């Protein structure tokens, strides 16, 4: 018995030594990253480490380590919530405190009471939260609506020869068939929940369309209730491991100007001589070309302009450039080729000497479209009106849209911060056939310019044979009724 007591005493001494050896991790500052969550969701607050150099750790476990309260209406109602630490190390020295809120907590405006949290143990650290008076009001709103909330650990995708299909997985806190946005522009609408895991397929072709050599990663975004695309706070950047790919040299010639009028911040477009390349959608990297600019009687000036290539189904490679100089503009004649090798992994583009003097007029301030959704409008399943969304780079969006220039403009309305929704009646495509149709917008010379910055939408229309068959069927049915 005496020996047992000695062993127990020594154990307590050892535990005390371990506790005493824990390092201090002091967190200060504080702001809410998630100002609004849904019925079931996760509050995130960012704090800063006081220790130098900051602790470099990554924790995606979502394990809870302490409890605190959230208060409603100046402490009128309080609810206890479980909290923990989540850290991607995207910003060195920043730590995220997360707290889980379930459906039992009613909708309302709350304050996260981190200032009352006592020191707690976290791995090898003793964590102390110190909030200044101005940082203590960590306010957020809990909605009575369902809002997407996902999290995951680190994920890597290694592209392999001969393998086209891959998967990305997320843990579900709340999910209700919302779309995901990879790297802001690529919309995923075919994810499938299995138990508490969301499985999202993705192809190698799509990955290579939307990443580029300087940024071999996928950032996951979603569309919030204000019509803003925001990143998923608890999903780390997905690393893409790209094998060495033998680049193919593409000798590009500039054929013709596709747009003769634009506004500042809108793109001008040129058709090239290239047709046999894979689709290219990546929007992150640009290269420079020189344009000439002339305003009325002033002399010509050279202007460096951001450009990129883009390629869609059934269309040649297109050169997009953003000319932001009012007046008359045209691309400068060159005598040397320009090599561009930062727009993907498959091609090195060699722009041949340019001799195109077609001019376009730039006037006023516009905007360009970041993305459009959905990818197709299928009128074989309905005789009614279908809709699509456009998301703009700027809140002041360009207006008056159409697919068919000689048809009436579509009815569109703003449905979010940078989001508009347009209604497309079936009669808009009267006399047309199934195919790819670009979105067009009204320009400053009162004509329509094609928005080449986003892919055309596939419009599926009933074939003429089906229309004739339907007419015969209904005529025969009417005849039988009359008999």
N, C-alpha and C positions, 0 to 999 in steps of 0.2 A: 504493500500500500504506500509506503514511504517513497519507494522508487517511482511509482506511478505519479505521485504528486510532484516529484522533482521533474519528471518528463513534461508534465502539463505546464509547470512553471517555466521551463526552458522554451517550450513552444510559444507561450505568451511573450517571452522575451524576444524570440525570433520575429514574431509578427510585429512587435513594436519596432524592432530594428528596420524591418522592411518598410513600415509606414513612415518612419523617420527619414529613410533614404529616398522617399519620393521627391521628385523635382517640382518646384513651384512653376505653374503655368498661369500667369496673370493675363486676363482678357479685359480689354477696355473698349471704349467707343460704343458703337451700337446703332444699327439701323435695320429696318424691316426690308427683306428682299421680296416678300410675298404680301403685298398690301391687300390682296383679296383672295380668299380661298372658298371652296364650295362646301357642300353639306359634310363631306368627309375629306379632309385634306391635311396639309403639312405647312405649318408656319416656319419660316426661316428668318433668322436674324444674323447679320454679319458682325463679328467682333474682331478686334485686332490684338495680336500678341504683343506684350511688352518686352518679352525676352529677345535678346540679340545674340547671335542670329536667330531668326524665328525657327521654331520646331518644324521640321520637314516630315510630316506624316500624312498618310492617306487612309481614310476610314470611310468605307461605304456600307458598313454593316447595318446601320440604322438601329444599333443597340441603344437602349435608353439607360441613362446613368443617374438622372435626378428628376425630381418633380418640382413644378412651380405652378403658379396660378395665372389665369387670365381673368381680367376684371371687366365688367360691362357697366357703362354709365356711371363712371366715377365710383367704382367699388360697390355699386348697388348689388350686383350679383358676381360671384366668383366661382370659377370652375378649375379643378386641379387637372393638370395635363402632364403626360410623360415626355421627357426631353432627352436629348443626347447631342453628340458632336458628329458632324459630317464635314469632311474636308477633302476637296479635290486637289488642293495645292495649285490651282490655276493662278491664283494671286498669292504669292508667297507672303506669309505673315497674317493672312486672313483666315478666320475660322468661322464656320457656320454652326449656329445652334439651331437644332430643329425641335419642334414639338408637335405631337400627333393630336389631332382633334377629330372626334367622331361625330356621328349624327345626333347623339344625345344632347350636344351643346347647341342651343338655339341660335338662329341667325341674329346678327347684331354687330355693333361696333365695340371692339375690345382693345385692351392694352395688355401686352405681354409683360409680366412682372418679373423680369430677370434681376432687377436690383435686389430683390429679397432672397435670391438663391444663396444658400450657404456653400462653403467649400465642399467639393466632392472629388472622389478619386476617379481618375480616368487613365487606364493603363499604368504607365510609370510616373504619372503626374498627379499633383494635387492642384486642382483647378480652382481659381478664385476669379469671380466676375466683379469688376469695379466699374460702375457706371456713373458718369457725371450727371449733374442735375438735368442738363439739357438732353441727355441721351436716354433718360429713363422712360420717355413716353414712346414706347414701341407699339404704335397703334396699327390696327388692321381691321378688316371687315370680314365677317363670316357670312356668306351668302346662303340663301335657301335653294340655290341652283346646284346642279351637278357640274363640277369643273374638273377637267383632267388633272391627274396627279400620278406621276410615275417616278420610279427611281431604279437605279441599277449600279452594279459595280463596274470596274473597268472592263471594256470589251475591245478586242482587236479583231480585225478581219484581214487575213492573209490571202491575197488574190493568188490563185493557182492556175497554171496552164490547164486548159480543158475543163475547168470548173466555172460554171456561169452563175449558179444560184447560191445565195448565202442567207443567213438569218441574223437579226438583231433582236435581243430579248430585254424586256423590262419587267420589273415587279410592279404590280398594280395596287395603288391605293384607291384610285377612283378613275374609271374609264368608261366612256359611253359612246363608243364608235367615232370619237373625234379623229381628225386627220393629224398626222405628224408631218413636220417640215424638216428635211435634212438640209443642212447648210443654207437654210432660209428659203431656197428656191425650189427644191425638189420635194414634191408633195407625195406622201405615202398614204394611200387610202384603203389598203388591203391587209391591214394587221388583223390577227385573230387572237382573241383571248382564250387561254387554256388554263382553267382554274384561276390562280392569281398571277399568271405570267402572260404578258402580251408578246406575241411572236410576230415579227415584221419581216417579210421576205424582201430581199434586195438583190439585184443582179450586178454582175461585174460591169456590164455595159453602162448601167446607170451610175455606178460609182465613178467610173472613168469620165463620165460626162460632167460630173459636178465637183470633182476635186482637181487639184493641179499641183505641180511639183513642190511649190513652197508651202502648201497646206494639205498634208496628207492625213486629213482627219474629217470626221463628220460631227457637226454640232446639231443637236436635236432641239427643235423649236415647236411651238404650238400657237394656235390662234386664240387669243383670249376674248372675253365677252365684249371688249371695247373695239374689237376688230384690229388689234395689234398683234404682230408676230413677236413672241418673246421666247427666250430659251428656257428649256426645262432645267430648273435649278438643281435637281438631284440626279441628273444623268451626266456622267463625265463624258468628255469628248472621246469619240470612238476613233481609235487609231487604225489607219489603213496602211497595211504593209504591201507595197507594190514591188513585184519582182522586176528585175532589169528587163526592159522592153526595148527591142531594137526599133529605133525611130525610123520612120519613113519620111524622106524629104519630099515636100510638096511645093512645086513651083507655081506660085500664084500670080495670075494676071488680073488686073482690074478691068472689067468689061464695061460696065455702064452704071450711071447713077440711077438709083431707084426712087429717090425722094427729092423733090425740087424745092421744098419749103419746110422749115422746122422752127422751133423756138429754142431758146437756151434751155439746157438740161434734157432736151429730147435728142434722140439719135438720128443721124443721117445714115443711109445705107447704100452700099455698092454691091452689085452682083459680080462674082468672080468667074473664072473659067473652070473652077474645080467642082466636080460632081461626085467623084468616087472616093469619098472619105466617110468615116463614121460620124454620127451625130456628135456635135460639140455644144454643150450648154454652159460650161463653167464660166461664171461671171466674175470671179475674183481677180483675175490677172488681166492687165491691159498692157499695151505697148504704145509708143508714140509715133505719129506721123505728122508731117508738116502740112498745114493748109495755108492758103493765101486768103486774106481778108481785105475788103475795100468798103469803106463807108462813104457813099456819095462821091464828092470831089476830092477826098483825101487820097493819099498815095497808098499803094498796096503794102500790106505788112504780112510778115510770116508769123504764124501762130502754131505752137505745139498743141496737138490734140490727142486725147485718149482714144484708143481704138482697140477692138477685139474682133476675133472671128467667131462666127456662129454657124451651125449647120443643122438643118431640119430634114425630116423625111421629104422626099420628092422635090427638094430644092437644092440649088447649088450652094456652095460655101458663100456666106455673106460677110462682107466687111462692115462692121458697125463703128461709127465714130461719133463722139459727142462734141459738136462744134458750138462753143458758147460765146461766139463773137457776133454781135448784130451786124447786119449788112450783107454784102454779097461775098460768098465763100466758094472756094474750089480747092481741090487737092493739088499740092505743088508737084510740078514735073520733076522727076528724079532721073539720074543717069546710073545709079548704082542699086543693086539689090539690097533688101533689108531682111535680115535673118531673125525670125521669131521662134523661140524654143521654150517659152514659159507657159504655154496655153494647154498643157496636157502632157501625157506620157507617150503618145503614139506617133506624133508628127513633129517635124521641124518645118516651119513654113518659110519659104524663101520668096519674098515679095519681089517680083521683077520690076525693072525700071518703069515708072508710072508716067503715062502721057495722056491724062484725061483732064480736059479743061471744062467739063460740064459744071455749071454754076447752080447754086441753090441760095435761097434767101432765108436769113435767120432774123426773126423779129419776136420780141416779147419773151415772157418766161413761161415755160411749160413744165412738164414732168414726164417721167417714163414709167412703164409698167414693170414691176418686179416679177410678178407671176400672175397666171390666170388659172382658174379651176372651174369645171372639170376638164378632162382631156378630150371628151367627146360629148356631142349632143345627139341623142338617138331619137329621131322622130318616127321611127317605125313602130314604136311602142305607145305612142300617144299622138293625138291630133291637137293637143293643147300647147301651151307655151312652156318652154324650158328656160332655165336661168343659168347664168355663170357669173363668177366673181372675178374682179380685177383688183390687184393690190398695188398701190403706187409707191414710188420712192418718196413722194412729197404729199403732204396733206392737200395741197392745191392741185387736184388732179385735172388732166385734160378731159374735155367732155365731148359729147355728141359722137357716139360710137355706132358702127355698123359693120356688117360683113360684106354686104352687097351695096355698092355705091349708089345705084339708082333706086334703091328701096328707102323707105322711111327710116330715119334714125331709130335706134333701139331706145326703149324707155329704161333709164338707169337711175338709181338713187344711192346716196351714200348710206352705207350700213355699218360703217366702222370708221376708226380714226383715219385710215388710209385705204379703206375698202369700199368699193361700190359693187352693187349687184345689178345686172342687166337682164331684162326679160326678152326672150327671143321667140316670137311667134313663128309657127311653122310656115306661114305664108311669106315670111321674109326670104325664103329660099324657093319661091315659086318658079317652076321651070328649070331649077338647078338639079344637079346630080350629087350623089354621095362623093365626098372628097374632103380635102384639107382647105380650110378657109382662115385667112389672116384677119385679125381685128384691125379695123381702120378707125381713125379719129379725124375730126375736122381740124384743118390747119389755118394759119393766119391769112391765107389767100382764098379762104372760103372753099377749099377743095378738101379731099380726103387723102390722108397719108397713112401708109401701112405701118403698124407697130411691129416692126421686125424683131424687136428685142425679146418678144415672147413667142413660143412655138404656135403655129396655127392650130386651130381646134378641128378635130375630125367631126364632120357633120354627116350623120347617117340618115338618108332619105329613102322613102319607099321607091322601088324601081317602077318604071313606067308599066312593065308587065303586070306587077302587082296591083297597080292602080286600075288598069284595064280589067283585070280579073275581078277585082272588087266591084267595079261598076257593073259588069255583067251579072255578077252574083246578086247584087241588090236589085237590078232590073228584073231578073228572073224571079226573085222572091216577091217583088211587087206584082208581077204578072200572075203568079200563083194565087196571091191573096185576092186579086181582083176576080179570078175565076171562082 
